[in-house]
């Protein structure tokens, strides 16, 4: 519950609830409209939701990329909540005379609104949560979105059921069913559309009216989301969050049960994906090593391979690299000629000079990664440092010397 002391989480959590409320409500009752009012099959009604899904994905991808480049996220929940309200209002205008392409535009608007909020709310929470709370904060907004979905279906279902009963009874008085026809025929899609068109048409209108009320009843919820979005605090984006903002995994995922170290792993992975060559140059410069990039790469690969496997043959060192051994072998031979590596019966070994240079590079990597994560929790760096060590040790393998593991945070990139 202490997470609600964080002003960003306190706003993002209820907004996530509302996003789930609106999204699942729309997904659940739009197929109902397509089947009962337009007379399409269950399969076709699902396919007809593609405009909303396309809008949702497009807005999520766009918002993630814009946030990654600009570091600004507040505008998206504001615009997204307006889009949700507009989309729900447009859906409330649909009736039995609305053609599919117009309804597709309405669904697209709703999808764009939901997508603009969904991804960004997760980014905002991850940007402000302390390291120790990162996992539960991310899962918290996801859980509340799931809960909102459940509430949305329940509330919309109640509104729909009550209005439909009333509308069907009213229509039955003005449009009597043919003699011998069971009134229960109106409860199924096939039964309703098996009736003569002149009789079925008024009942289709009754279904359309009921669903219009459902979408109208959701508009105030979207307006509440808009008001909440105005209070969302704009906090400078962490470098680690900026690097992973384009990844929709957390935005669409189920609540995560993994430990908090998984957040460190994800952050390190995001940093390393951001630009390997740029990072290699920065780390090498920081290490004050006299090696070039090629020699530094060979020394690092040999050192980490020996830590992981105990030996460092050419095949082991080049595992996972999409290049023939014949292309890479000359680089290792140059490192041998420079006195950095030596050969043995099991493969390559570091010389004393190679060990010294590797320690410089490994220490520089540790400092560089720590700097990249320093904006996670500046008041509790000891816990973050401990987590970084645990991640490095686990990735290297617990059976290896922990001293070397602590000096090999570069292993996070292997």
N, C-alpha and C positions, 0 to 999 in steps of 0.2 A: 504493500500500500504506500510505502514511502516514495514510490515512483511518481505518485500524483503531486508530490511537492515540486517536481520538475514542471515548469509552466508549459514547456513544449509537449511533454507527454500528457499533461492534463487536458490539453486541447486536442491533440492528435488521437487520443484514445476514444473519446466520444465521437469524433469525426469518423474514425474507422468503423465504429458501430453503425453510424448512419450510412456510410458507403455500402456496407454489407446489407443493410436494411433495404436500400434502394435497388442495389444490383440484383439480389436474389428475388426481390419482389417483381422486378421487371422480367427476369429470366423465367420465373415460374408462371406468370399470368399472360405473357405475350403469346406463348404457344396456345394457351387456352383460347385467346382471342382468335388466333389464326384458324384453329380447328372448328370452334363452334360458330363463329361469325362468317369466316371465309370458306369453311368447308374443306380445308386441306387435311391431309393425313398427318399422323403424329410425326413421321419422319420428315415430311415437307415442312411442318411447322418449326422443327428444330433447325433445319437448314435455313429457314427464313430469318433466324436470329443472327446470321453471319454479319450483317451490317453493324449490329451493336458490338459484337465481339471484335470486329475489325477496328471500330472506333476506339474500343477499350485498349487494344494492343497498341494502336498507333499513338494514342495519347500517352500511354505509359512509357513507350520507347522515347517519344519526343521529349517528355518532361524530364526523364532521366538524363538524356543527353544535354539538354539545356542547363539543368542543375549542375551537371558535371563541369560544364564549360564556364558558367557564370558564378556558381556558388550561391545563387539565389533560388529559394524554393517557395516562399510565401505566396506568390502570385498564383501558383497552380491550384492550391486548394480553394482560393477565392473564385477563380474562373471556373474550376471544376464544379463547385457547388451551384454556381449559376447555371452551368450546363446541365446539371442533374435536374434542377427545378424546371428549366426550359424544356428538356427532353420529356419529363413526366407530364408537363402541361400539353405538349404536342401529342403525346400518346393518348391523353384524355379526349382529344378531338376526333379520334378514329371512330368510325362507325361502319356499318355494313356496306356503305358506298365508297369507302376509302380504298384506292387501289394500292397494290403492294409497293410500288416504287415510292409513293409518298410516305407510306408507313416505314419503309426502309430508311428514308431520310430522318424520320423521327427517332428511330432506333439508333441511328448513327450518332445523333446529337446526344442521346442518353449515354451511349458508350464512351463518347469523347469526354463527357463530364465525369463519369465514374473513373475512367482511366487517368484523368488529370490529377485526381486525388489519391488513388490507391498507392501508386509507387512513391509519391512524394511524402506521404505521411510516414512511411517506413524509413525513408531517408532522414527526415527531420528527427525522428526518435533516435535513430542510430547516431546521429550527429551530436546529440546532447547527453546521451546516457553514459554514465560512468562505466569503466571497464568491467567492474564486478557485476553490473546490472545489464550489460549489453544484450545477453541472450534472452533474459526474461522480459526486457523492454521490447525487443523485436517480436518475441512470441506474444507479448501482451496485446499489441495492436492487432496482430493477426487473429488472436483468440477473440478479441472484441468484434472484429469484422465478421467472424464466423457466428458469434452470438447474435449480432445484428441481423445476419441472414435468417437465422431461426425465428427471431422476433418478427422480421419483415414478412416472412411467409405466413406466420400465425396471424398477425394483425390483418394483412391484406386478405388472407383467406376468410377471416371472420366478416370483414366488410363485404367481400364478394358474395359470400353465402347469404348474408342477410338481405342484401340488395337484390340478388338474383331471385330468391324466394318471393319477395314482394313483386318484382317486375313480372315474373312468370305468371303469378296469380292474376295480376291486373290484365295481362295480355290474354290469358285464357278466357276472361270474361267477354272480351271484345272479339276474339278469334277462337271460337269453339273448335275442338278437335273433331275429326270425323267419328261417326258412331263406331263403337267397338275398338277404338284406338286407346291403349293404356296411356295415361298421362306420364308414366315413367319413361316413355319413349323420348321425352324432351331432355332427359338427363344424359343421354349418350350422343356422341357426334353422329354416328351412323343412323341412329333412330331419328334425330332431328332432321337430317338432310334426306331421309327417305320419305318425308312428308311432301305433299304437293308444294310447289314453290310459293303459291299464294298463301298457304297456311304457314309454311316454315319461315317466311320472310319476317313477319311480326315478332316471332320468337327469337330470330337472329338479332333483331333490334333490341330485344329485352336483354340478351346476353351482352351486346355492345354497350348498352346503357349501364349495366352493372359493372363492367370492366372500366368504363370511363370514371365511375366514382372511385374505384380502386386507385387509379393513377392520380386522380385529384387529391385523394386523401394522403398521398405520399409527398405532395408538394410542400406542405408546412415543414416536414422533416428535412427536406433539402434546404429550406430557408434557414432552419436552425443551424445546419452545417455552414451556411454562408456567414451567419453571425459569429459562429465559433472561429471560422477561418480568419476573420478580422482581428482576432485576439492571438493568433498564432505568432509566436515570437520568432523574428528572423535572427538566427545565430550564425556567425561566420562558419563556413563549411570546413570540416576537418579534411586534411589531405587524403586520409584513408577512405573517408566516406565519398569524397569527390571521385576517387579512383574507381569505386565500385558502384557509383550512382546509376550507371547504364545497365547494370545487371538486374533483371526483373525477378531473380530467384526469390529473394525475401519478400518482395511485394506480393507475389502470388502464392507463396508457400503456405503450408500448414504450420501450426506452432511447432517450434524446434525443441526437442528434448535433450539435445547435446549439451555438454558442459560449456562453461564460459571460455575455456581455452580455444574452442572452435571459432570464437570471434577473432582471436589473435591470428589463427591460421587463415581465416578468410581475409583479414586485413592485409597480412603479409602477401597472400596470393594476389590481391588486388594491386598492391604496390608493385610487385614484380611483373604483373601483366602490363603495367602502365607504359613501360618503355625500357626493355632490358639493356639496350646499348647505352642509353643515357645514364642509367643507374650504374652500369659497369664503369663508365668513365668517371662518374662522380666518386664512386667508392675507391677506385684505383688512385685518383688524385688525393683523396682523403688519407689513404694509407701511407702516402709519401714513399711508396715503393719505387724502385728504379726500373721495374719491369714494364714491358709493353703489354698491351691487352692480350696478345696471343700467348706470351709466356705466362702471364698471370692466370689465364684460363687453364692452361695445361697443368700448372702447379696446383691450382684449386681442385680441378677434376681428379687428379691423382690422390690428393690428400683426403678428399671426401669419400672417394671410392674405397680407399684402404680403411677408413673409419667404419664404413658401412659393411664391407665384405671381408676385410682382413687382408685382401690382396687387391692388386690393381693391374690386371692384364689389359691389353688394348681393347679387347671386346667388352670388358666390364666398364672401363673408363668411358667408352663411347656409346654405352647403352642408352637408347632413347633419342639419339641424335641421328637425324635423317641424312647421313653422309657416309660414303664408303670409308672403310678403314684406310684405304690407300690415299685418300684425300687428307685425312687427319694425321697420319703417321709422321709426315715431314715436320709438322709443328712440334711433336713430342721429341723428334730427333734434334731439332734446334734447341729445345729446352735442355736436352742432355748435353749438347755441345756448350751451352752456357753455364754448365755446372749446377743446374737447378734440379735435375732428375738423374737417376742412375737406374740401370737395368739389373734385374735379378731373375732367378728361375721362375718366380711367380708373376713377373711383370715389371712395373715401374715402382721405384722408391724415391722419396724426397732426400736430397742431400742436406747437409747442414745449412747450406745457403738457401735451399728450397724451403726448409722448415722455417727459417727466419722470415723469408718473404711471405710465406703462407700465414704466419702469425700476424704480420702487419695487415695483410688483406682481411683476415678473419676478424681482427679487432676493428678494422674500419667498417666492415659489414655490420657488426654488432652496433657500433655507434650510429651508423646511418639508419638502420632499421629502427633503433630506439628513437632517433630524432623524428622519423616519419610518424611514429606512434605517440610522440610526446604530448600531442594535444588531446589525447583520449582522457587522461585524468592527471593533470599536472600536480595535484595534491597527493597523489598516491602512486608515485613512480616505482616504489619498491615492489608492490604487488604486480605491476605490469612487467618489471624486469624478471620477476620470478616466473611469470607466465611465459615470457619469451624463452627462458631457459628450458622450461618444461616442454614447450613445443619443439625446440631444437633437439632436445634429448630424445623425445619420442620419435621424431622424424629420422634421426640417425640410428635409433635402435638402442634399447636400454642395456644391451649387453656390452656396449662400447664404453670406453673411458669417458666419464662425465666431464672431466677436465677439458678434454678436446671438444666435447659437444658444446660446452659453454663458449668456447672460442670459435664456434663454427655455425653461427646463425645464418651464414650463407647457405647452409643446408636447406633452409626453408625454400630456396629457389631450385633445388635439385629435382 
